[in-house]
Amino acid sequence: MATRSSSKTVTFARPFVLDGFPELLPAGDYVVDTEEEELDSMLFQGWRRVATTMRVRVGTEVEMRSVDPEALHEALMRDGAQDRPGLPPSQSSAKARFERARRFATYPARRKRT
């Protein structure tokens, strides 16, 4: 069975907590490695995630710690949600589209002048 690995760098602007980690992790850049194996399928090619690890600096050493991808995603969303909370949502967000549609629906229908 074939396997593949990929790495990406994630950046946290603030200290954060992840499930399964005993301490608060400092803000900064972290390398996340993902290992996947190919699915046995004759119909289509697919990959299944086998392991996700994050490189964490502890003192002078770098440890490879297993991390839940969903917990990592949630931590990144929490970190990014605090960037500029006072600004309105972007025009393309679902919330902004809903608000525009609601405002449009409240306008009275225009009648033709005779």
C-alpha positions as CSV (number, residue, x, y, z in Angstrom):
1,M,0.0,0.0,0.0
2,A,1.4,3.4,-1.0
3,T,1.8,6.2,1.6
4,R,2.5,9.9,1.2
5,S,3.5,12.6,3.6
6,S,2.9,16.3,3.5
7,S,4.0,19.2,5.7
8,K,2.6,22.7,6.3
9,T,3.4,25.5,8.6
10,V,0.7,27.0,10.7
11,T,1.0,30.3,12.6
12,F,-0.6,31.2,15.9
13,A,-0.8,34.9,16.8
14,R,-1.5,34.1,20.5
15,P,-0.6,31.4,23.0
16,F,-3.0,28.5,22.6
17,V,-4.1,25.2,24.1
18,L,-4.7,21.9,22.4
19,D,-6.4,18.8,23.7
20,G,-3.8,16.3,24.9
21,F,-1.1,18.9,25.5
22,P,-0.2,19.4,29.1
23,E,0.9,23.1,28.8
24,L,-0.1,26.3,27.1
25,L,1.9,26.6,23.8
26,P,3.5,29.9,22.9
27,A,2.5,31.9,19.8
28,G,4.5,31.3,16.7
29,D,5.0,29.0,13.7
30,Y,4.5,25.3,14.0
31,V,5.2,22.6,11.4
32,V,2.3,20.1,11.0
33,D,3.1,16.7,9.3
34,T,0.4,14.5,7.8
35,E,0.8,10.9,6.7
36,E,-1.8,9.3,4.5
37,E,-2.2,5.9,2.9
38,E,-3.8,5.0,-0.4
39,L,-7.2,3.4,-0.3
40,D,-7.7,0.0,-1.9
41,S,-10.3,0.9,-4.6
42,M,-10.6,0.0,-8.2
43,L,-13.1,2.8,-8.9
44,F,-11.3,5.9,-7.7
45,Q,-8.0,7.0,-6.1
46,G,-8.4,8.1,-2.5
47,W,-6.2,8.7,0.5
48,R,-6.9,8.1,4.2
49,R,-5.2,10.1,7.0
50,V,-3.1,7.8,9.2
51,A,-1.3,10.3,11.5
52,T,-1.0,14.0,12.1
53,T,1.9,15.3,14.2
54,M,3.1,18.8,15.2
55,R,6.6,19.8,15.9
56,V,6.8,21.5,19.3
57,R,9.8,23.1,20.8
58,V,10.4,22.2,24.4
59,G,13.4,24.0,25.9
60,T,16.2,23.3,23.4
61,E,14.6,20.2,21.9
62,V,11.9,19.7,19.2
63,E,9.3,17.0,19.9
64,M,7.0,15.4,17.4
65,R,3.6,15.2,19.2
66,S,0.5,13.5,17.8
67,V,-2.4,16.0,17.3
68,D,-6.1,15.7,16.5
69,P,-6.6,17.5,13.1
70,E,-10.0,18.7,14.2
71,A,-8.7,20.1,17.5
72,L,-5.9,21.9,15.6
73,H,-8.4,23.4,13.2
74,E,-10.6,24.6,16.0
75,A,-7.5,26.2,17.8
76,L,-6.6,28.0,14.5
77,M,-10.2,29.3,14.1
78,R,-10.2,30.6,17.7
79,D,-6.9,32.3,17.1
80,G,-8.0,33.9,13.8
81,A,-11.5,34.9,15.2
82,Q,-9.8,37.4,17.5
83,D,-7.9,39.3,14.9
84,R,-10.3,42.2,14.4
85,P,-13.6,41.5,16.1
86,G,-14.8,45.1,15.7
87,L,-14.9,44.9,11.9
88,P,-18.1,43.9,10.0
89,P,-18.2,40.5,8.3
90,S,-16.9,40.3,4.8
91,Q,-19.4,40.8,2.0
92,S,-18.9,37.2,0.9
93,S,-19.6,35.5,4.3
94,A,-22.8,33.6,4.8
95,K,-23.8,35.9,7.6
96,A,-23.4,39.0,5.5
97,R,-25.4,37.5,2.6
98,F,-28.2,36.6,5.0
99,E,-28.2,40.1,6.5
100,R,-28.4,41.7,3.0
101,A,-31.3,39.3,2.0
102,R,-33.2,40.1,5.2
103,R,-32.8,43.9,4.6
104,F,-34.0,43.5,1.0
105,A,-37.0,41.4,2.1
106,T,-38.2,44.2,4.5
107,Y,-38.5,46.9,1.8
108,P,-42.1,47.4,0.8
109,A,-42.9,46.5,-2.8
110,R,-42.9,49.5,-5.1
111,R,-46.1,50.2,-7.0
112,K,-46.2,51.6,-10.5
113,R,-47.4,55.1,-10.7
114,T,-50.4,55.6,-12.9
